[in-house]
Amino acid sequence: MTSDGTPAGVSWAGTHVYGAQALREPGTVEALQELVAGASRVRALGTRHSFNDLADTPGVLVNVAKLAAPVDIAADGRSAWVPGGIPYGLVAQQLHAAGLALRNLGSLPHISVAGATAVGTHGSGDRNLNLSGSVRGMELVTADGSLVHVDRDTADFAGMVVHLGALGIVTRLELDVVPTFEVRQDVFVGLPWSELLANLDAVMAGAYSVSVFLHWHTDTVREIWVKSRIEDAVGETYFGAARALPSHAGPIEQVADNTTATDGSYGPWHERLPHFRFDAVPSHGDEIQSEYFVAREHAAAALSALRPLGARIDEILLTTELRTIAADELWMSPAYRRESMAIHFTWKNLPDEVSALLPDIEAALAPFDARPHWGKWFRMPAADVRAQYDRVDDFAALADQWDPEAKFRNDYLSRTLGL
Ligand SMILES: Cc1cc2nc3c(=O)[nH]c(=O)nc-3n(C[C@H](O)[C@H](O)[C@H](O)COP(=O)(O)OP(=O)(O)OC[C@H]3O[C@@H](n4cnc5c(N)ncnc54)[C@H](O)[C@@H]3O)c2cc1C
């Protein structure tokens, strides 16, 4: 029983109370296998950073953080096996100490590797895949308790990586790694909205990773965070936007100083690519998040279609963030076969108001075939979500094949995908 009196507690932001009967934390793979084999309904819970009921189950939730496993680097230095239940921040420290890096990270290093890659968590950068794109192998416990190894040579692996928890409980993942690198972070302010729309592709392509933070009913964009590698040129202005003063407020009026260094100093990749420091509580906390992915060629039109809703959006918004993601081949990835722009909303913690506005946002984005972030709030019906994924029937068949008794199914999969 957790301190709030519910068997499995609440999501990180408190936006979902897990309805599971129990939370288990097996200490060995064998104990996990036994647990899954004996359960009628079971799902994995990561670090609880999804904002909805994606992870939940009416049965037993399982967290694999206690499965001890080393970060195991391949002899050729091009990949590493990492435990699924631990946060990227811990994996990053070990990789960096070995002279290695992941190509990209999300805005926070606190999320578990298995939970993040199950949903296609992303950072930014035109040439950067989402984090699931780095997965080259997985070990998972399937419905009958078997420990199964799959990798890029396995048939249908592209359907298994972004799995939404529907295929099994992942114990370890093999990730692509690259030689370690340094990144600097610079912040620019005052870019007019009109300039952003006129130069959107170039603004997003101007460095290794670019994030644009904005409100909608304003003339200028709030802040642009530009994450550059040593080979990128960093000027004193960015598309006419001025360098922010060291005392700049940040995308959200932060309750605490929790962001990574934005002073233009170079530092290790894992201390610059995330917006939030691993040793601090990320983001605002008292919040809800939503995010929609559109193809890059529709990005400016999609932003323009949302602007008429700007006053209503801004009333309940902490910040919007725009990021880009390279196209991939993973069937259920929001970036499946689309160079993508992610349009993100960090909302004030006003569930009724957010719920009321989301259908209007989704209607405005419908002409652009928007795909919702699996781990955040959205209201799109299953038929509309399914229409965005060419391989959804194949994914459903895979889930049936791997989980014939529907142990890993839940309300979320039924409501959002008709599974
Ligand atoms: C402050 C904040 C910032 C965020 N920033 C970003 C961002 O920059 N980019 C982005 O894309 N998203 C972002 N997110 C969303 C977040 O990355 C995703 O929701 C991610 O899934 C969270 O990982 P988790 O470990 O908390 O997973 P959970 O939320 O616990 O679970 C998510 C899914 O993964 C499955 N899962 C978890 N562990 C396993 C396992 N071992 N085996 C099988 N399935 C498993 C669960 O069953 C569930 O389906 C943010 C969230 C927060 C709270």
The ligand as an SDF file (V2000), in Angstrom:
LIG
                    3D

 53 58  0  0  0  0  0  0  0  0999 V2000
    8.1390   16.3490  -16.7740 C   0  0  0  0  0  0  0  0  0  0  0  0
    7.9680   15.4520  -17.9530 C   0  0  0  0  0  0  0  0  0  0  0  0
    8.6760   15.6980  -19.1120 C   0  0  0  0  0  0  0  0  0  0  0  0
    8.5170   14.8650  -20.2390 C   0  0  0  0  0  0  0  0  0  0  0  0
    9.2670   15.1250  -21.3490 N   0  0  0  0  0  0  0  0  0  0  0  0
    9.1130   14.3540  -22.4470 C   0  0  0  0  0  0  0  0  0  0  0  0
    9.8910   14.5830  -23.5990 C   0  0  0  0  0  0  0  0  0  0  0  0
   10.7860   15.4270  -23.6150 O   0  0  0  0  0  0  0  0  0  0  0  0
    9.6250   13.8490  -24.7100 N   0  0  0  0  0  0  0  0  0  0  0  0
    8.6610   12.8920  -24.7240 C   0  0  0  0  0  0  0  0  0  0  0  0
    8.4380   12.2790  -25.7750 O   0  0  0  0  0  0  0  0  0  0  0  0
    7.9600   12.6040  -23.6090 N   0  0  0  0  0  0  0  0  0  0  0  0
    8.1710   13.3050  -22.4790 C   0  0  0  0  0  0  0  0  0  0  0  0
    7.4710   12.9950  -21.3360 N   0  0  0  0  0  0  0  0  0  0  0  0
    6.6100   11.8020  -21.3550 C   0  0  0  0  0  0  0  0  0  0  0  0
    7.3950   10.5480  -20.9440 C   0  0  0  0  0  0  0  0  0  0  0  0
    8.6310   10.4740  -21.5420 O   0  0  0  0  0  0  0  0  0  0  0  0
    6.6640    9.2740  -21.3610 C   0  0  0  0  0  0  0  0  0  0  0  0
    5.3710    9.3020  -20.8450 O   0  0  0  0  0  0  0  0  0  0  0  0
    7.3960    7.9820  -20.9110 C   0  0  0  0  0  0  0  0  0  0  0  0
    6.6210    6.8600  -21.2500 O   0  0  0  0  0  0  0  0  0  0  0  0
    7.6520    7.9500  -19.4300 C   0  0  0  0  0  0  0  0  0  0  0  0
    8.4230    6.8170  -19.1010 O   0  0  0  0  0  0  0  0  0  0  0  0
    8.1160    6.0490  -17.7330 P   0  0  0  0  0  0  0  0  0  0  0  0
    9.2820    5.1950  -17.3960 O   0  0  0  0  0  0  0  0  0  0  0  0
    7.6570    7.0020  -16.7050 O   0  0  0  0  0  0  0  0  0  0  0  0
    6.9270    5.1110  -18.2050 O   0  0  0  0  0  0  0  0  0  0  0  0
    5.4640    4.9000  -17.5670 P   0  0  0  0  0  0  0  0  0  0  0  0
    4.7170    6.1580  -17.7140 O   0  0  0  0  0  0  0  0  0  0  0  0
    5.5840    4.3160  -16.2050 O   0  0  0  0  0  0  0  0  0  0  0  0
    4.8870    3.8090  -18.5960 O   0  0  0  0  0  0  0  0  0  0  0  0
    4.7020    4.1570  -19.9380 C   0  0  0  0  0  0  0  0  0  0  0  0
    4.4440    2.9010  -20.7640 C   0  0  0  0  0  0  0  0  0  0  0  0
    5.6090    2.1010  -20.7900 O   0  0  0  0  0  0  0  0  0  0  0  0
    5.2840    0.7740  -20.3800 C   0  0  0  0  0  0  0  0  0  0  0  0
    6.4280    0.2500  -19.6560 N   0  0  0  0  0  0  0  0  0  0  0  0
    7.1080    0.8290  -18.6400 C   0  0  0  0  0  0  0  0  0  0  0  0
    8.1000    0.0120  -18.2310 N   0  0  0  0  0  0  0  0  0  0  0  0
    8.0290   -1.1010  -19.0030 C   0  0  0  0  0  0  0  0  0  0  0  0
    8.7280   -2.3310  -19.0460 C   0  0  0  0  0  0  0  0  0  0  0  0
    9.7670   -2.6090  -18.2290 N   0  0  0  0  0  0  0  0  0  0  0  0
    8.3380   -3.2610  -19.9410 N   0  0  0  0  0  0  0  0  0  0  0  0
    7.3000   -3.0480  -20.7810 C   0  0  0  0  0  0  0  0  0  0  0  0
    6.6000   -1.9060  -20.7780 N   0  0  0  0  0  0  0  0  0  0  0  0
    6.9620   -0.9510  -19.9020 C   0  0  0  0  0  0  0  0  0  0  0  0
    4.0650    0.9270  -19.4750 C   0  0  0  0  0  0  0  0  0  0  0  0
    3.3260   -0.2800  -19.3870 O   0  0  0  0  0  0  0  0  0  0  0  0
    3.3230    2.0080  -20.2330 C   0  0  0  0  0  0  0  0  0  0  0  0
    2.6210    1.4200  -21.2900 O   0  0  0  0  0  0  0  0  0  0  0  0
    7.6190   13.7700  -20.1900 C   0  0  0  0  0  0  0  0  0  0  0  0
    6.9270   13.4960  -19.0010 C   0  0  0  0  0  0  0  0  0  0  0  0
    7.1170   14.3210  -17.8870 C   0  0  0  0  0  0  0  0  0  0  0  0
    6.3940   13.9990  -16.6170 C   0  0  0  0  0  0  0  0  0  0  0  0
  1  2  1  0
  2  3  1  0
  2 52  2  0
  3  4  2  0
  4  5  1  0
  4 50  1  0
  5  6  2  0
  6  7  1  0
  6 13  1  0
  7  8  2  0
  7  9  1  0
  9 10  1  0
 10 11  2  0
 10 12  1  0
 12 13  2  0
 13 14  1  0
 14 15  1  0
 14 50  1  0
 15 16  1  0
 16 17  1  0
 16 18  1  0
 18 19  1  0
 18 20  1  0
 20 21  1  0
 20 22  1  0
 22 23  1  0
 23 24  1  0
 24 25  2  0
 24 26  1  0
 24 27  1  0
 27 28  1  0
 28 29  2  0
 28 30  1  0
 28 31  1  0
 31 32  1  0
 32 33  1  0
 33 34  1  0
 33 48  1  0
 34 35  1  0
 35 36  1  0
 35 46  1  0
 36 37  1  0
 36 45  1  0
 37 38  2  0
 38 39  1  0
 39 40  1  0
 39 45  2  0
 40 41  1  0
 40 42  2  0
 42 43  1  0
 43 44  2  0
 44 45  1  0
 46 47  1  0
 46 48  1  0
 48 49  1  0
 50 51  2  0
 51 52  1  0
 52 53  1  0
M  END
$$$$
